[in-house]
Amino acid sequence: MMSAAETALPMLSGKPMPIVGIGTWQLKSGDLREALNVAIETGYKHIDTARGYYNEGEIGEALEEMIKAGKVTREELFITTKVSNCR
């Protein structure tokens, strides 16, 4: 079994960011909420998304509900995204 240090990378702040996260591509509606809920309950703290997935608003709403329910704190979460080549 890997230690927490082996499954995270240190950020400049010194805070370790998990290298494994849940991807949200193609997740929509109820599937998205259920997937995020299961991921958070099983210990995932890294959420990967992108503007081009067209589900960032729903991800935010689902995470807000989980934070309000006390399942996770915002400070525990790492939310990563991609920047597209916009012209």
ROZANU-429693 format. One line per field, with one value per residue: residue number from 1; z, y, x of N, C-alpha, C, O in turn; residue in three letters. Coordinates in steps of 0.05 Angstrom, whole numbers. Each point is the difference from the previous one (the first is absolute). Example, Ala and Ser with C-alpha at 12.3 -4.5 7.8 and 13.67 -1.06 7.14 Angstrom:
BEGIN
tivex = (1:2)
npz = (156:-27)
npy = (-114:21)
npx = (264:-28)
capz = (0:1)
capy = (24:24)
capx = (-18:16)
cpz = (0:14)
cpy = (24:22)
cpx = (18:-15)
opz = (13:4)
opy = (0:22)
opx = (21:10)
vexba = (ala:ser)
END
This chain:
BEGIN
tivex = (1:2:3:4:5:6:7:8:9:10:11:12:13:14:15:16:17:18:19:20:21:22:23:24:25:26:27:28:29:30:31:32:33:34:35:36:37:38:39:40:41:42:43:44:45:46:47:48:49:50:51:52:53:54:55:56:57:58:59:60:61:62:63:64:65:66:67:68:69:70:71:72:73:74:75:76:77:78:79:80:81:82:83:84:85:86:87)
npz = (0:-30:0:41:29:13:34:17:-15:8:28:-33:-8:-34:-18:31:-38:14:7:39:-43:20:-27:-18:-14:-22:28:4:-1:-10:-44:-22:-3:-31:-43:-12:-10:-39:-36:-4:-17:-44:3:-28:-16:-23:-2:-23:-7:-15:-10:-14:43:1:22:-26:-34:-36:-29:-28:-35:-36:-28:-30:-35:-34:-29:-32:-34:-18:-41:-6:3:8:44:8:-7:-26:-4:-18:-16:-29:-13:-5:-35:36:-27)
npy = (-24:19:14:14:-13:-42:13:11:34:-3:15:29:-9:-28:30:-30:-1:-3:-36:-14:-3:28:-36:40:-16:33:24:-32:43:-21:-2:36:11:-22:14:36:-7:-19:27:28:-16:4:40:-10:6:-38:45:-37:40:7:34:-15:3:42:-4:30:13:-26:8:35:-5:-22:21:26:-22:-10:33:11:-28:31:4:43:-3:40:8:-19:33:-37:45:-41:28:2:2:18:-28:26:-4)
npx = (17:-28:43:-12:32:-11:-26:41:-25:45:-31:-11:-44:10:-28:-9:25:-43:24:-15:-12:-29:1:8:40:-19:25:-31:-13:-39:0:-15:-43:-23:2:-24:-43:-12:-3:-35:-38:6:-20:-33:42:5:-5:-11:19:-41:27:40:13:15:39:22:-26:-3:33:-1:-26:15:28:-20:-17:28:6:-29:8:28:-19:-11:44:-18:-2:-40:-30:-2:1:-3:31:-34:42:-40:1:4:-35)
capz = (0:-2:20:-9:-13:-26:-17:-2:-7:16:-14:10:27:17:3:-19:-18:-9:-28:-11:4:-16:-24:-3:-28:-8:22:-1:18:23:-1:10:29:13:-2:19:28:6:0:24:22:0:6:-21:6:-25:-20:-25:-17:-21:-10:-23:8:3:25:23:18:14:18:22:16:15:21:20:17:17:20:19:15:18:-10:-8:1:-25:4:-5:-28:-22:-25:-23:-25:-23:-15:-28:-18:-9:-18)
capy = (24:24:21:25:15:-11:4:28:17:25:26:20:7:-22:-17:-22:-3:-28:-4:-14:15:-10:15:6:1:-14:-4:18:-3:-18:-16:17:2:-25:-6:17:-8:-24:6:14:-19:-20:14:17:28:13:0:10:9:19:16:-14:-22:13:-9:12:11:-23:-10:20:-3:-25:3:18:-16:-18:17:8:-24:-8:-24:8:29:11:0:-27:-6:11:-1:7:5:3:25:-6:19:19:22)
capx = (-17:16:-5:-12:21:5:-23:-4:23:-1:-3:19:-8:7:-23:1:-23:-3:6:-22:-25:-22:-5:-28:-7:-25:-19:-23:-22:1:24:21:-3:5:28:15:-7:15:28:6:-4:22:25:11:1:9:-21:11:-22:8:-22:-12:-17:-26:-13:13:-20:-12:20:0:-24:3:20:-11:-18:16:13:-21:-8:22:14:27:3:12:29:10:-3:17:-16:17:-14:17:-3:-1:13:-21:10)
cpz = (0:23:-12:-15:-28:-19:-3:-8:16:-19:11:29:20:4:-21:-16:-9:-30:-14:7:-16:-24:-4:-29:-5:23:-1:22:24:2:12:31:15:-1:19:29:8:2:26:24:2:3:-22:8:-24:-21:-25:-19:-22:-10:-23:7:5:25:25:20:18:20:24:19:17:22:22:19:19:22:22:17:18:-10:-7:5:-26:2:-6:-30:-18:-25:-23:-25:-22:-13:-30:-16:-11:-17:-1)
cpy = (25:19:24:16:-10:4:29:14:25:25:20:8:-22:-20:-22:-2:-29:-2:-15:16:-12:19:4:2:-19:-6:22:-6:-18:-17:15:2:-26:-7:17:-8:-26:5:14:-19:-21:13:16:29:17:-3:12:7:18:15:-14:-24:9:-11:13:12:-21:-12:18:-3:-26:2:19:-15:-18:15:8:-24:-10:-24:7:31:10:-1:-28:-6:13:-3:10:2:3:27:-7:22:18:22:22)
cpx = (18:-7:-13:21:6:-23:-7:25:-1:-3:20:-7:8:-23:1:-26:-1:5:-23:-26:-22:-3:-30:-9:-24:-19:-21:-20:4:25:24:-1:6:30:17:-5:16:30:8:-2:23:28:13:-2:7:-22:11:-23:12:-25:-15:-17:-29:-16:12:-20:-13:20:2:-24:1:20:-9:-18:16:15:-20:-9:22:16:29:1:13:30:12:1:20:-17:18:-17:21:-6:1:13:-22:12:-20)
opz = (14:9:-25:-20:-18:-24:-9:3:2:-20:21:15:24:10:-23:11:-10:-16:-24:23:-16:3:7:-5:8:-4:-3:9:14:21:15:13:20:20:13:16:21:18:13:18:21:-1:5:11:1:-7:0:-4:-2:1:-2:-18:1:-1:22:24:24:22:23:24:23:23:23:24:23:22:24:23:16:16:0:0:-14:-21:-7:-9:5:-8:0:-3:5:1:-9:10:-22:6:-14)
opy = (1:1:4:13:16:-4:7:-10:12:2:-6:8:5:-22:5:-1:-10:16:0:7:-18:24:-17:9:-23:-14:24:-23:3:-6:-10:-4:0:-10:-10:1:-1:-10:-8:0:-10:-14:12:9:24:-23:23:-16:3:-10:1:-11:-16:-2:-9:-2:4:-8:-9:1:0:-9:-5:4:-2:-9:-2:4:-18:-12:-18:13:-15:-4:-2:-18:22:-22:23:-12:0:10:-11:22:-5:10:20)
opx = (20:-23:1:-7:7:3:-22:22:-22:13:13:18:-1:4:5:-22:20:-9:-2:-4:5:-2:-16:-23:0:-19:6:-2:20:10:16:20:13:11:18:18:12:13:20:17:6:20:21:-21:1:-7:10:-18:24:-22:-24:-13:-19:-24:-6:4:-3:-7:1:3:-6:-5:5:0:-7:3:6:-7:-4:15:17:-20:13:14:24:14:9:-7:8:-21:24:-22:19:5:-10:21:5)
vexba = (met:met:ser:ala:ala:glu:thr:ala:leu:pro:met:leu:ser:gly:lys:pro:met:pro:ile:val:gly:ile:gly:thr:trp:gln:leu:lys:ser:gly:asp:leu:arg:glu:ala:leu:asn:val:ala:ile:glu:thr:gly:tyr:lys:his:ile:asp:thr:ala:arg:gly:tyr:tyr:asn:glu:gly:glu:ile:gly:glu:ala:leu:glu:glu:met:ile:lys:ala:gly:lys:val:thr:arg:glu:glu:leu:phe:ile:thr:thr:lys:val:ser:asn:cys:arg)
END
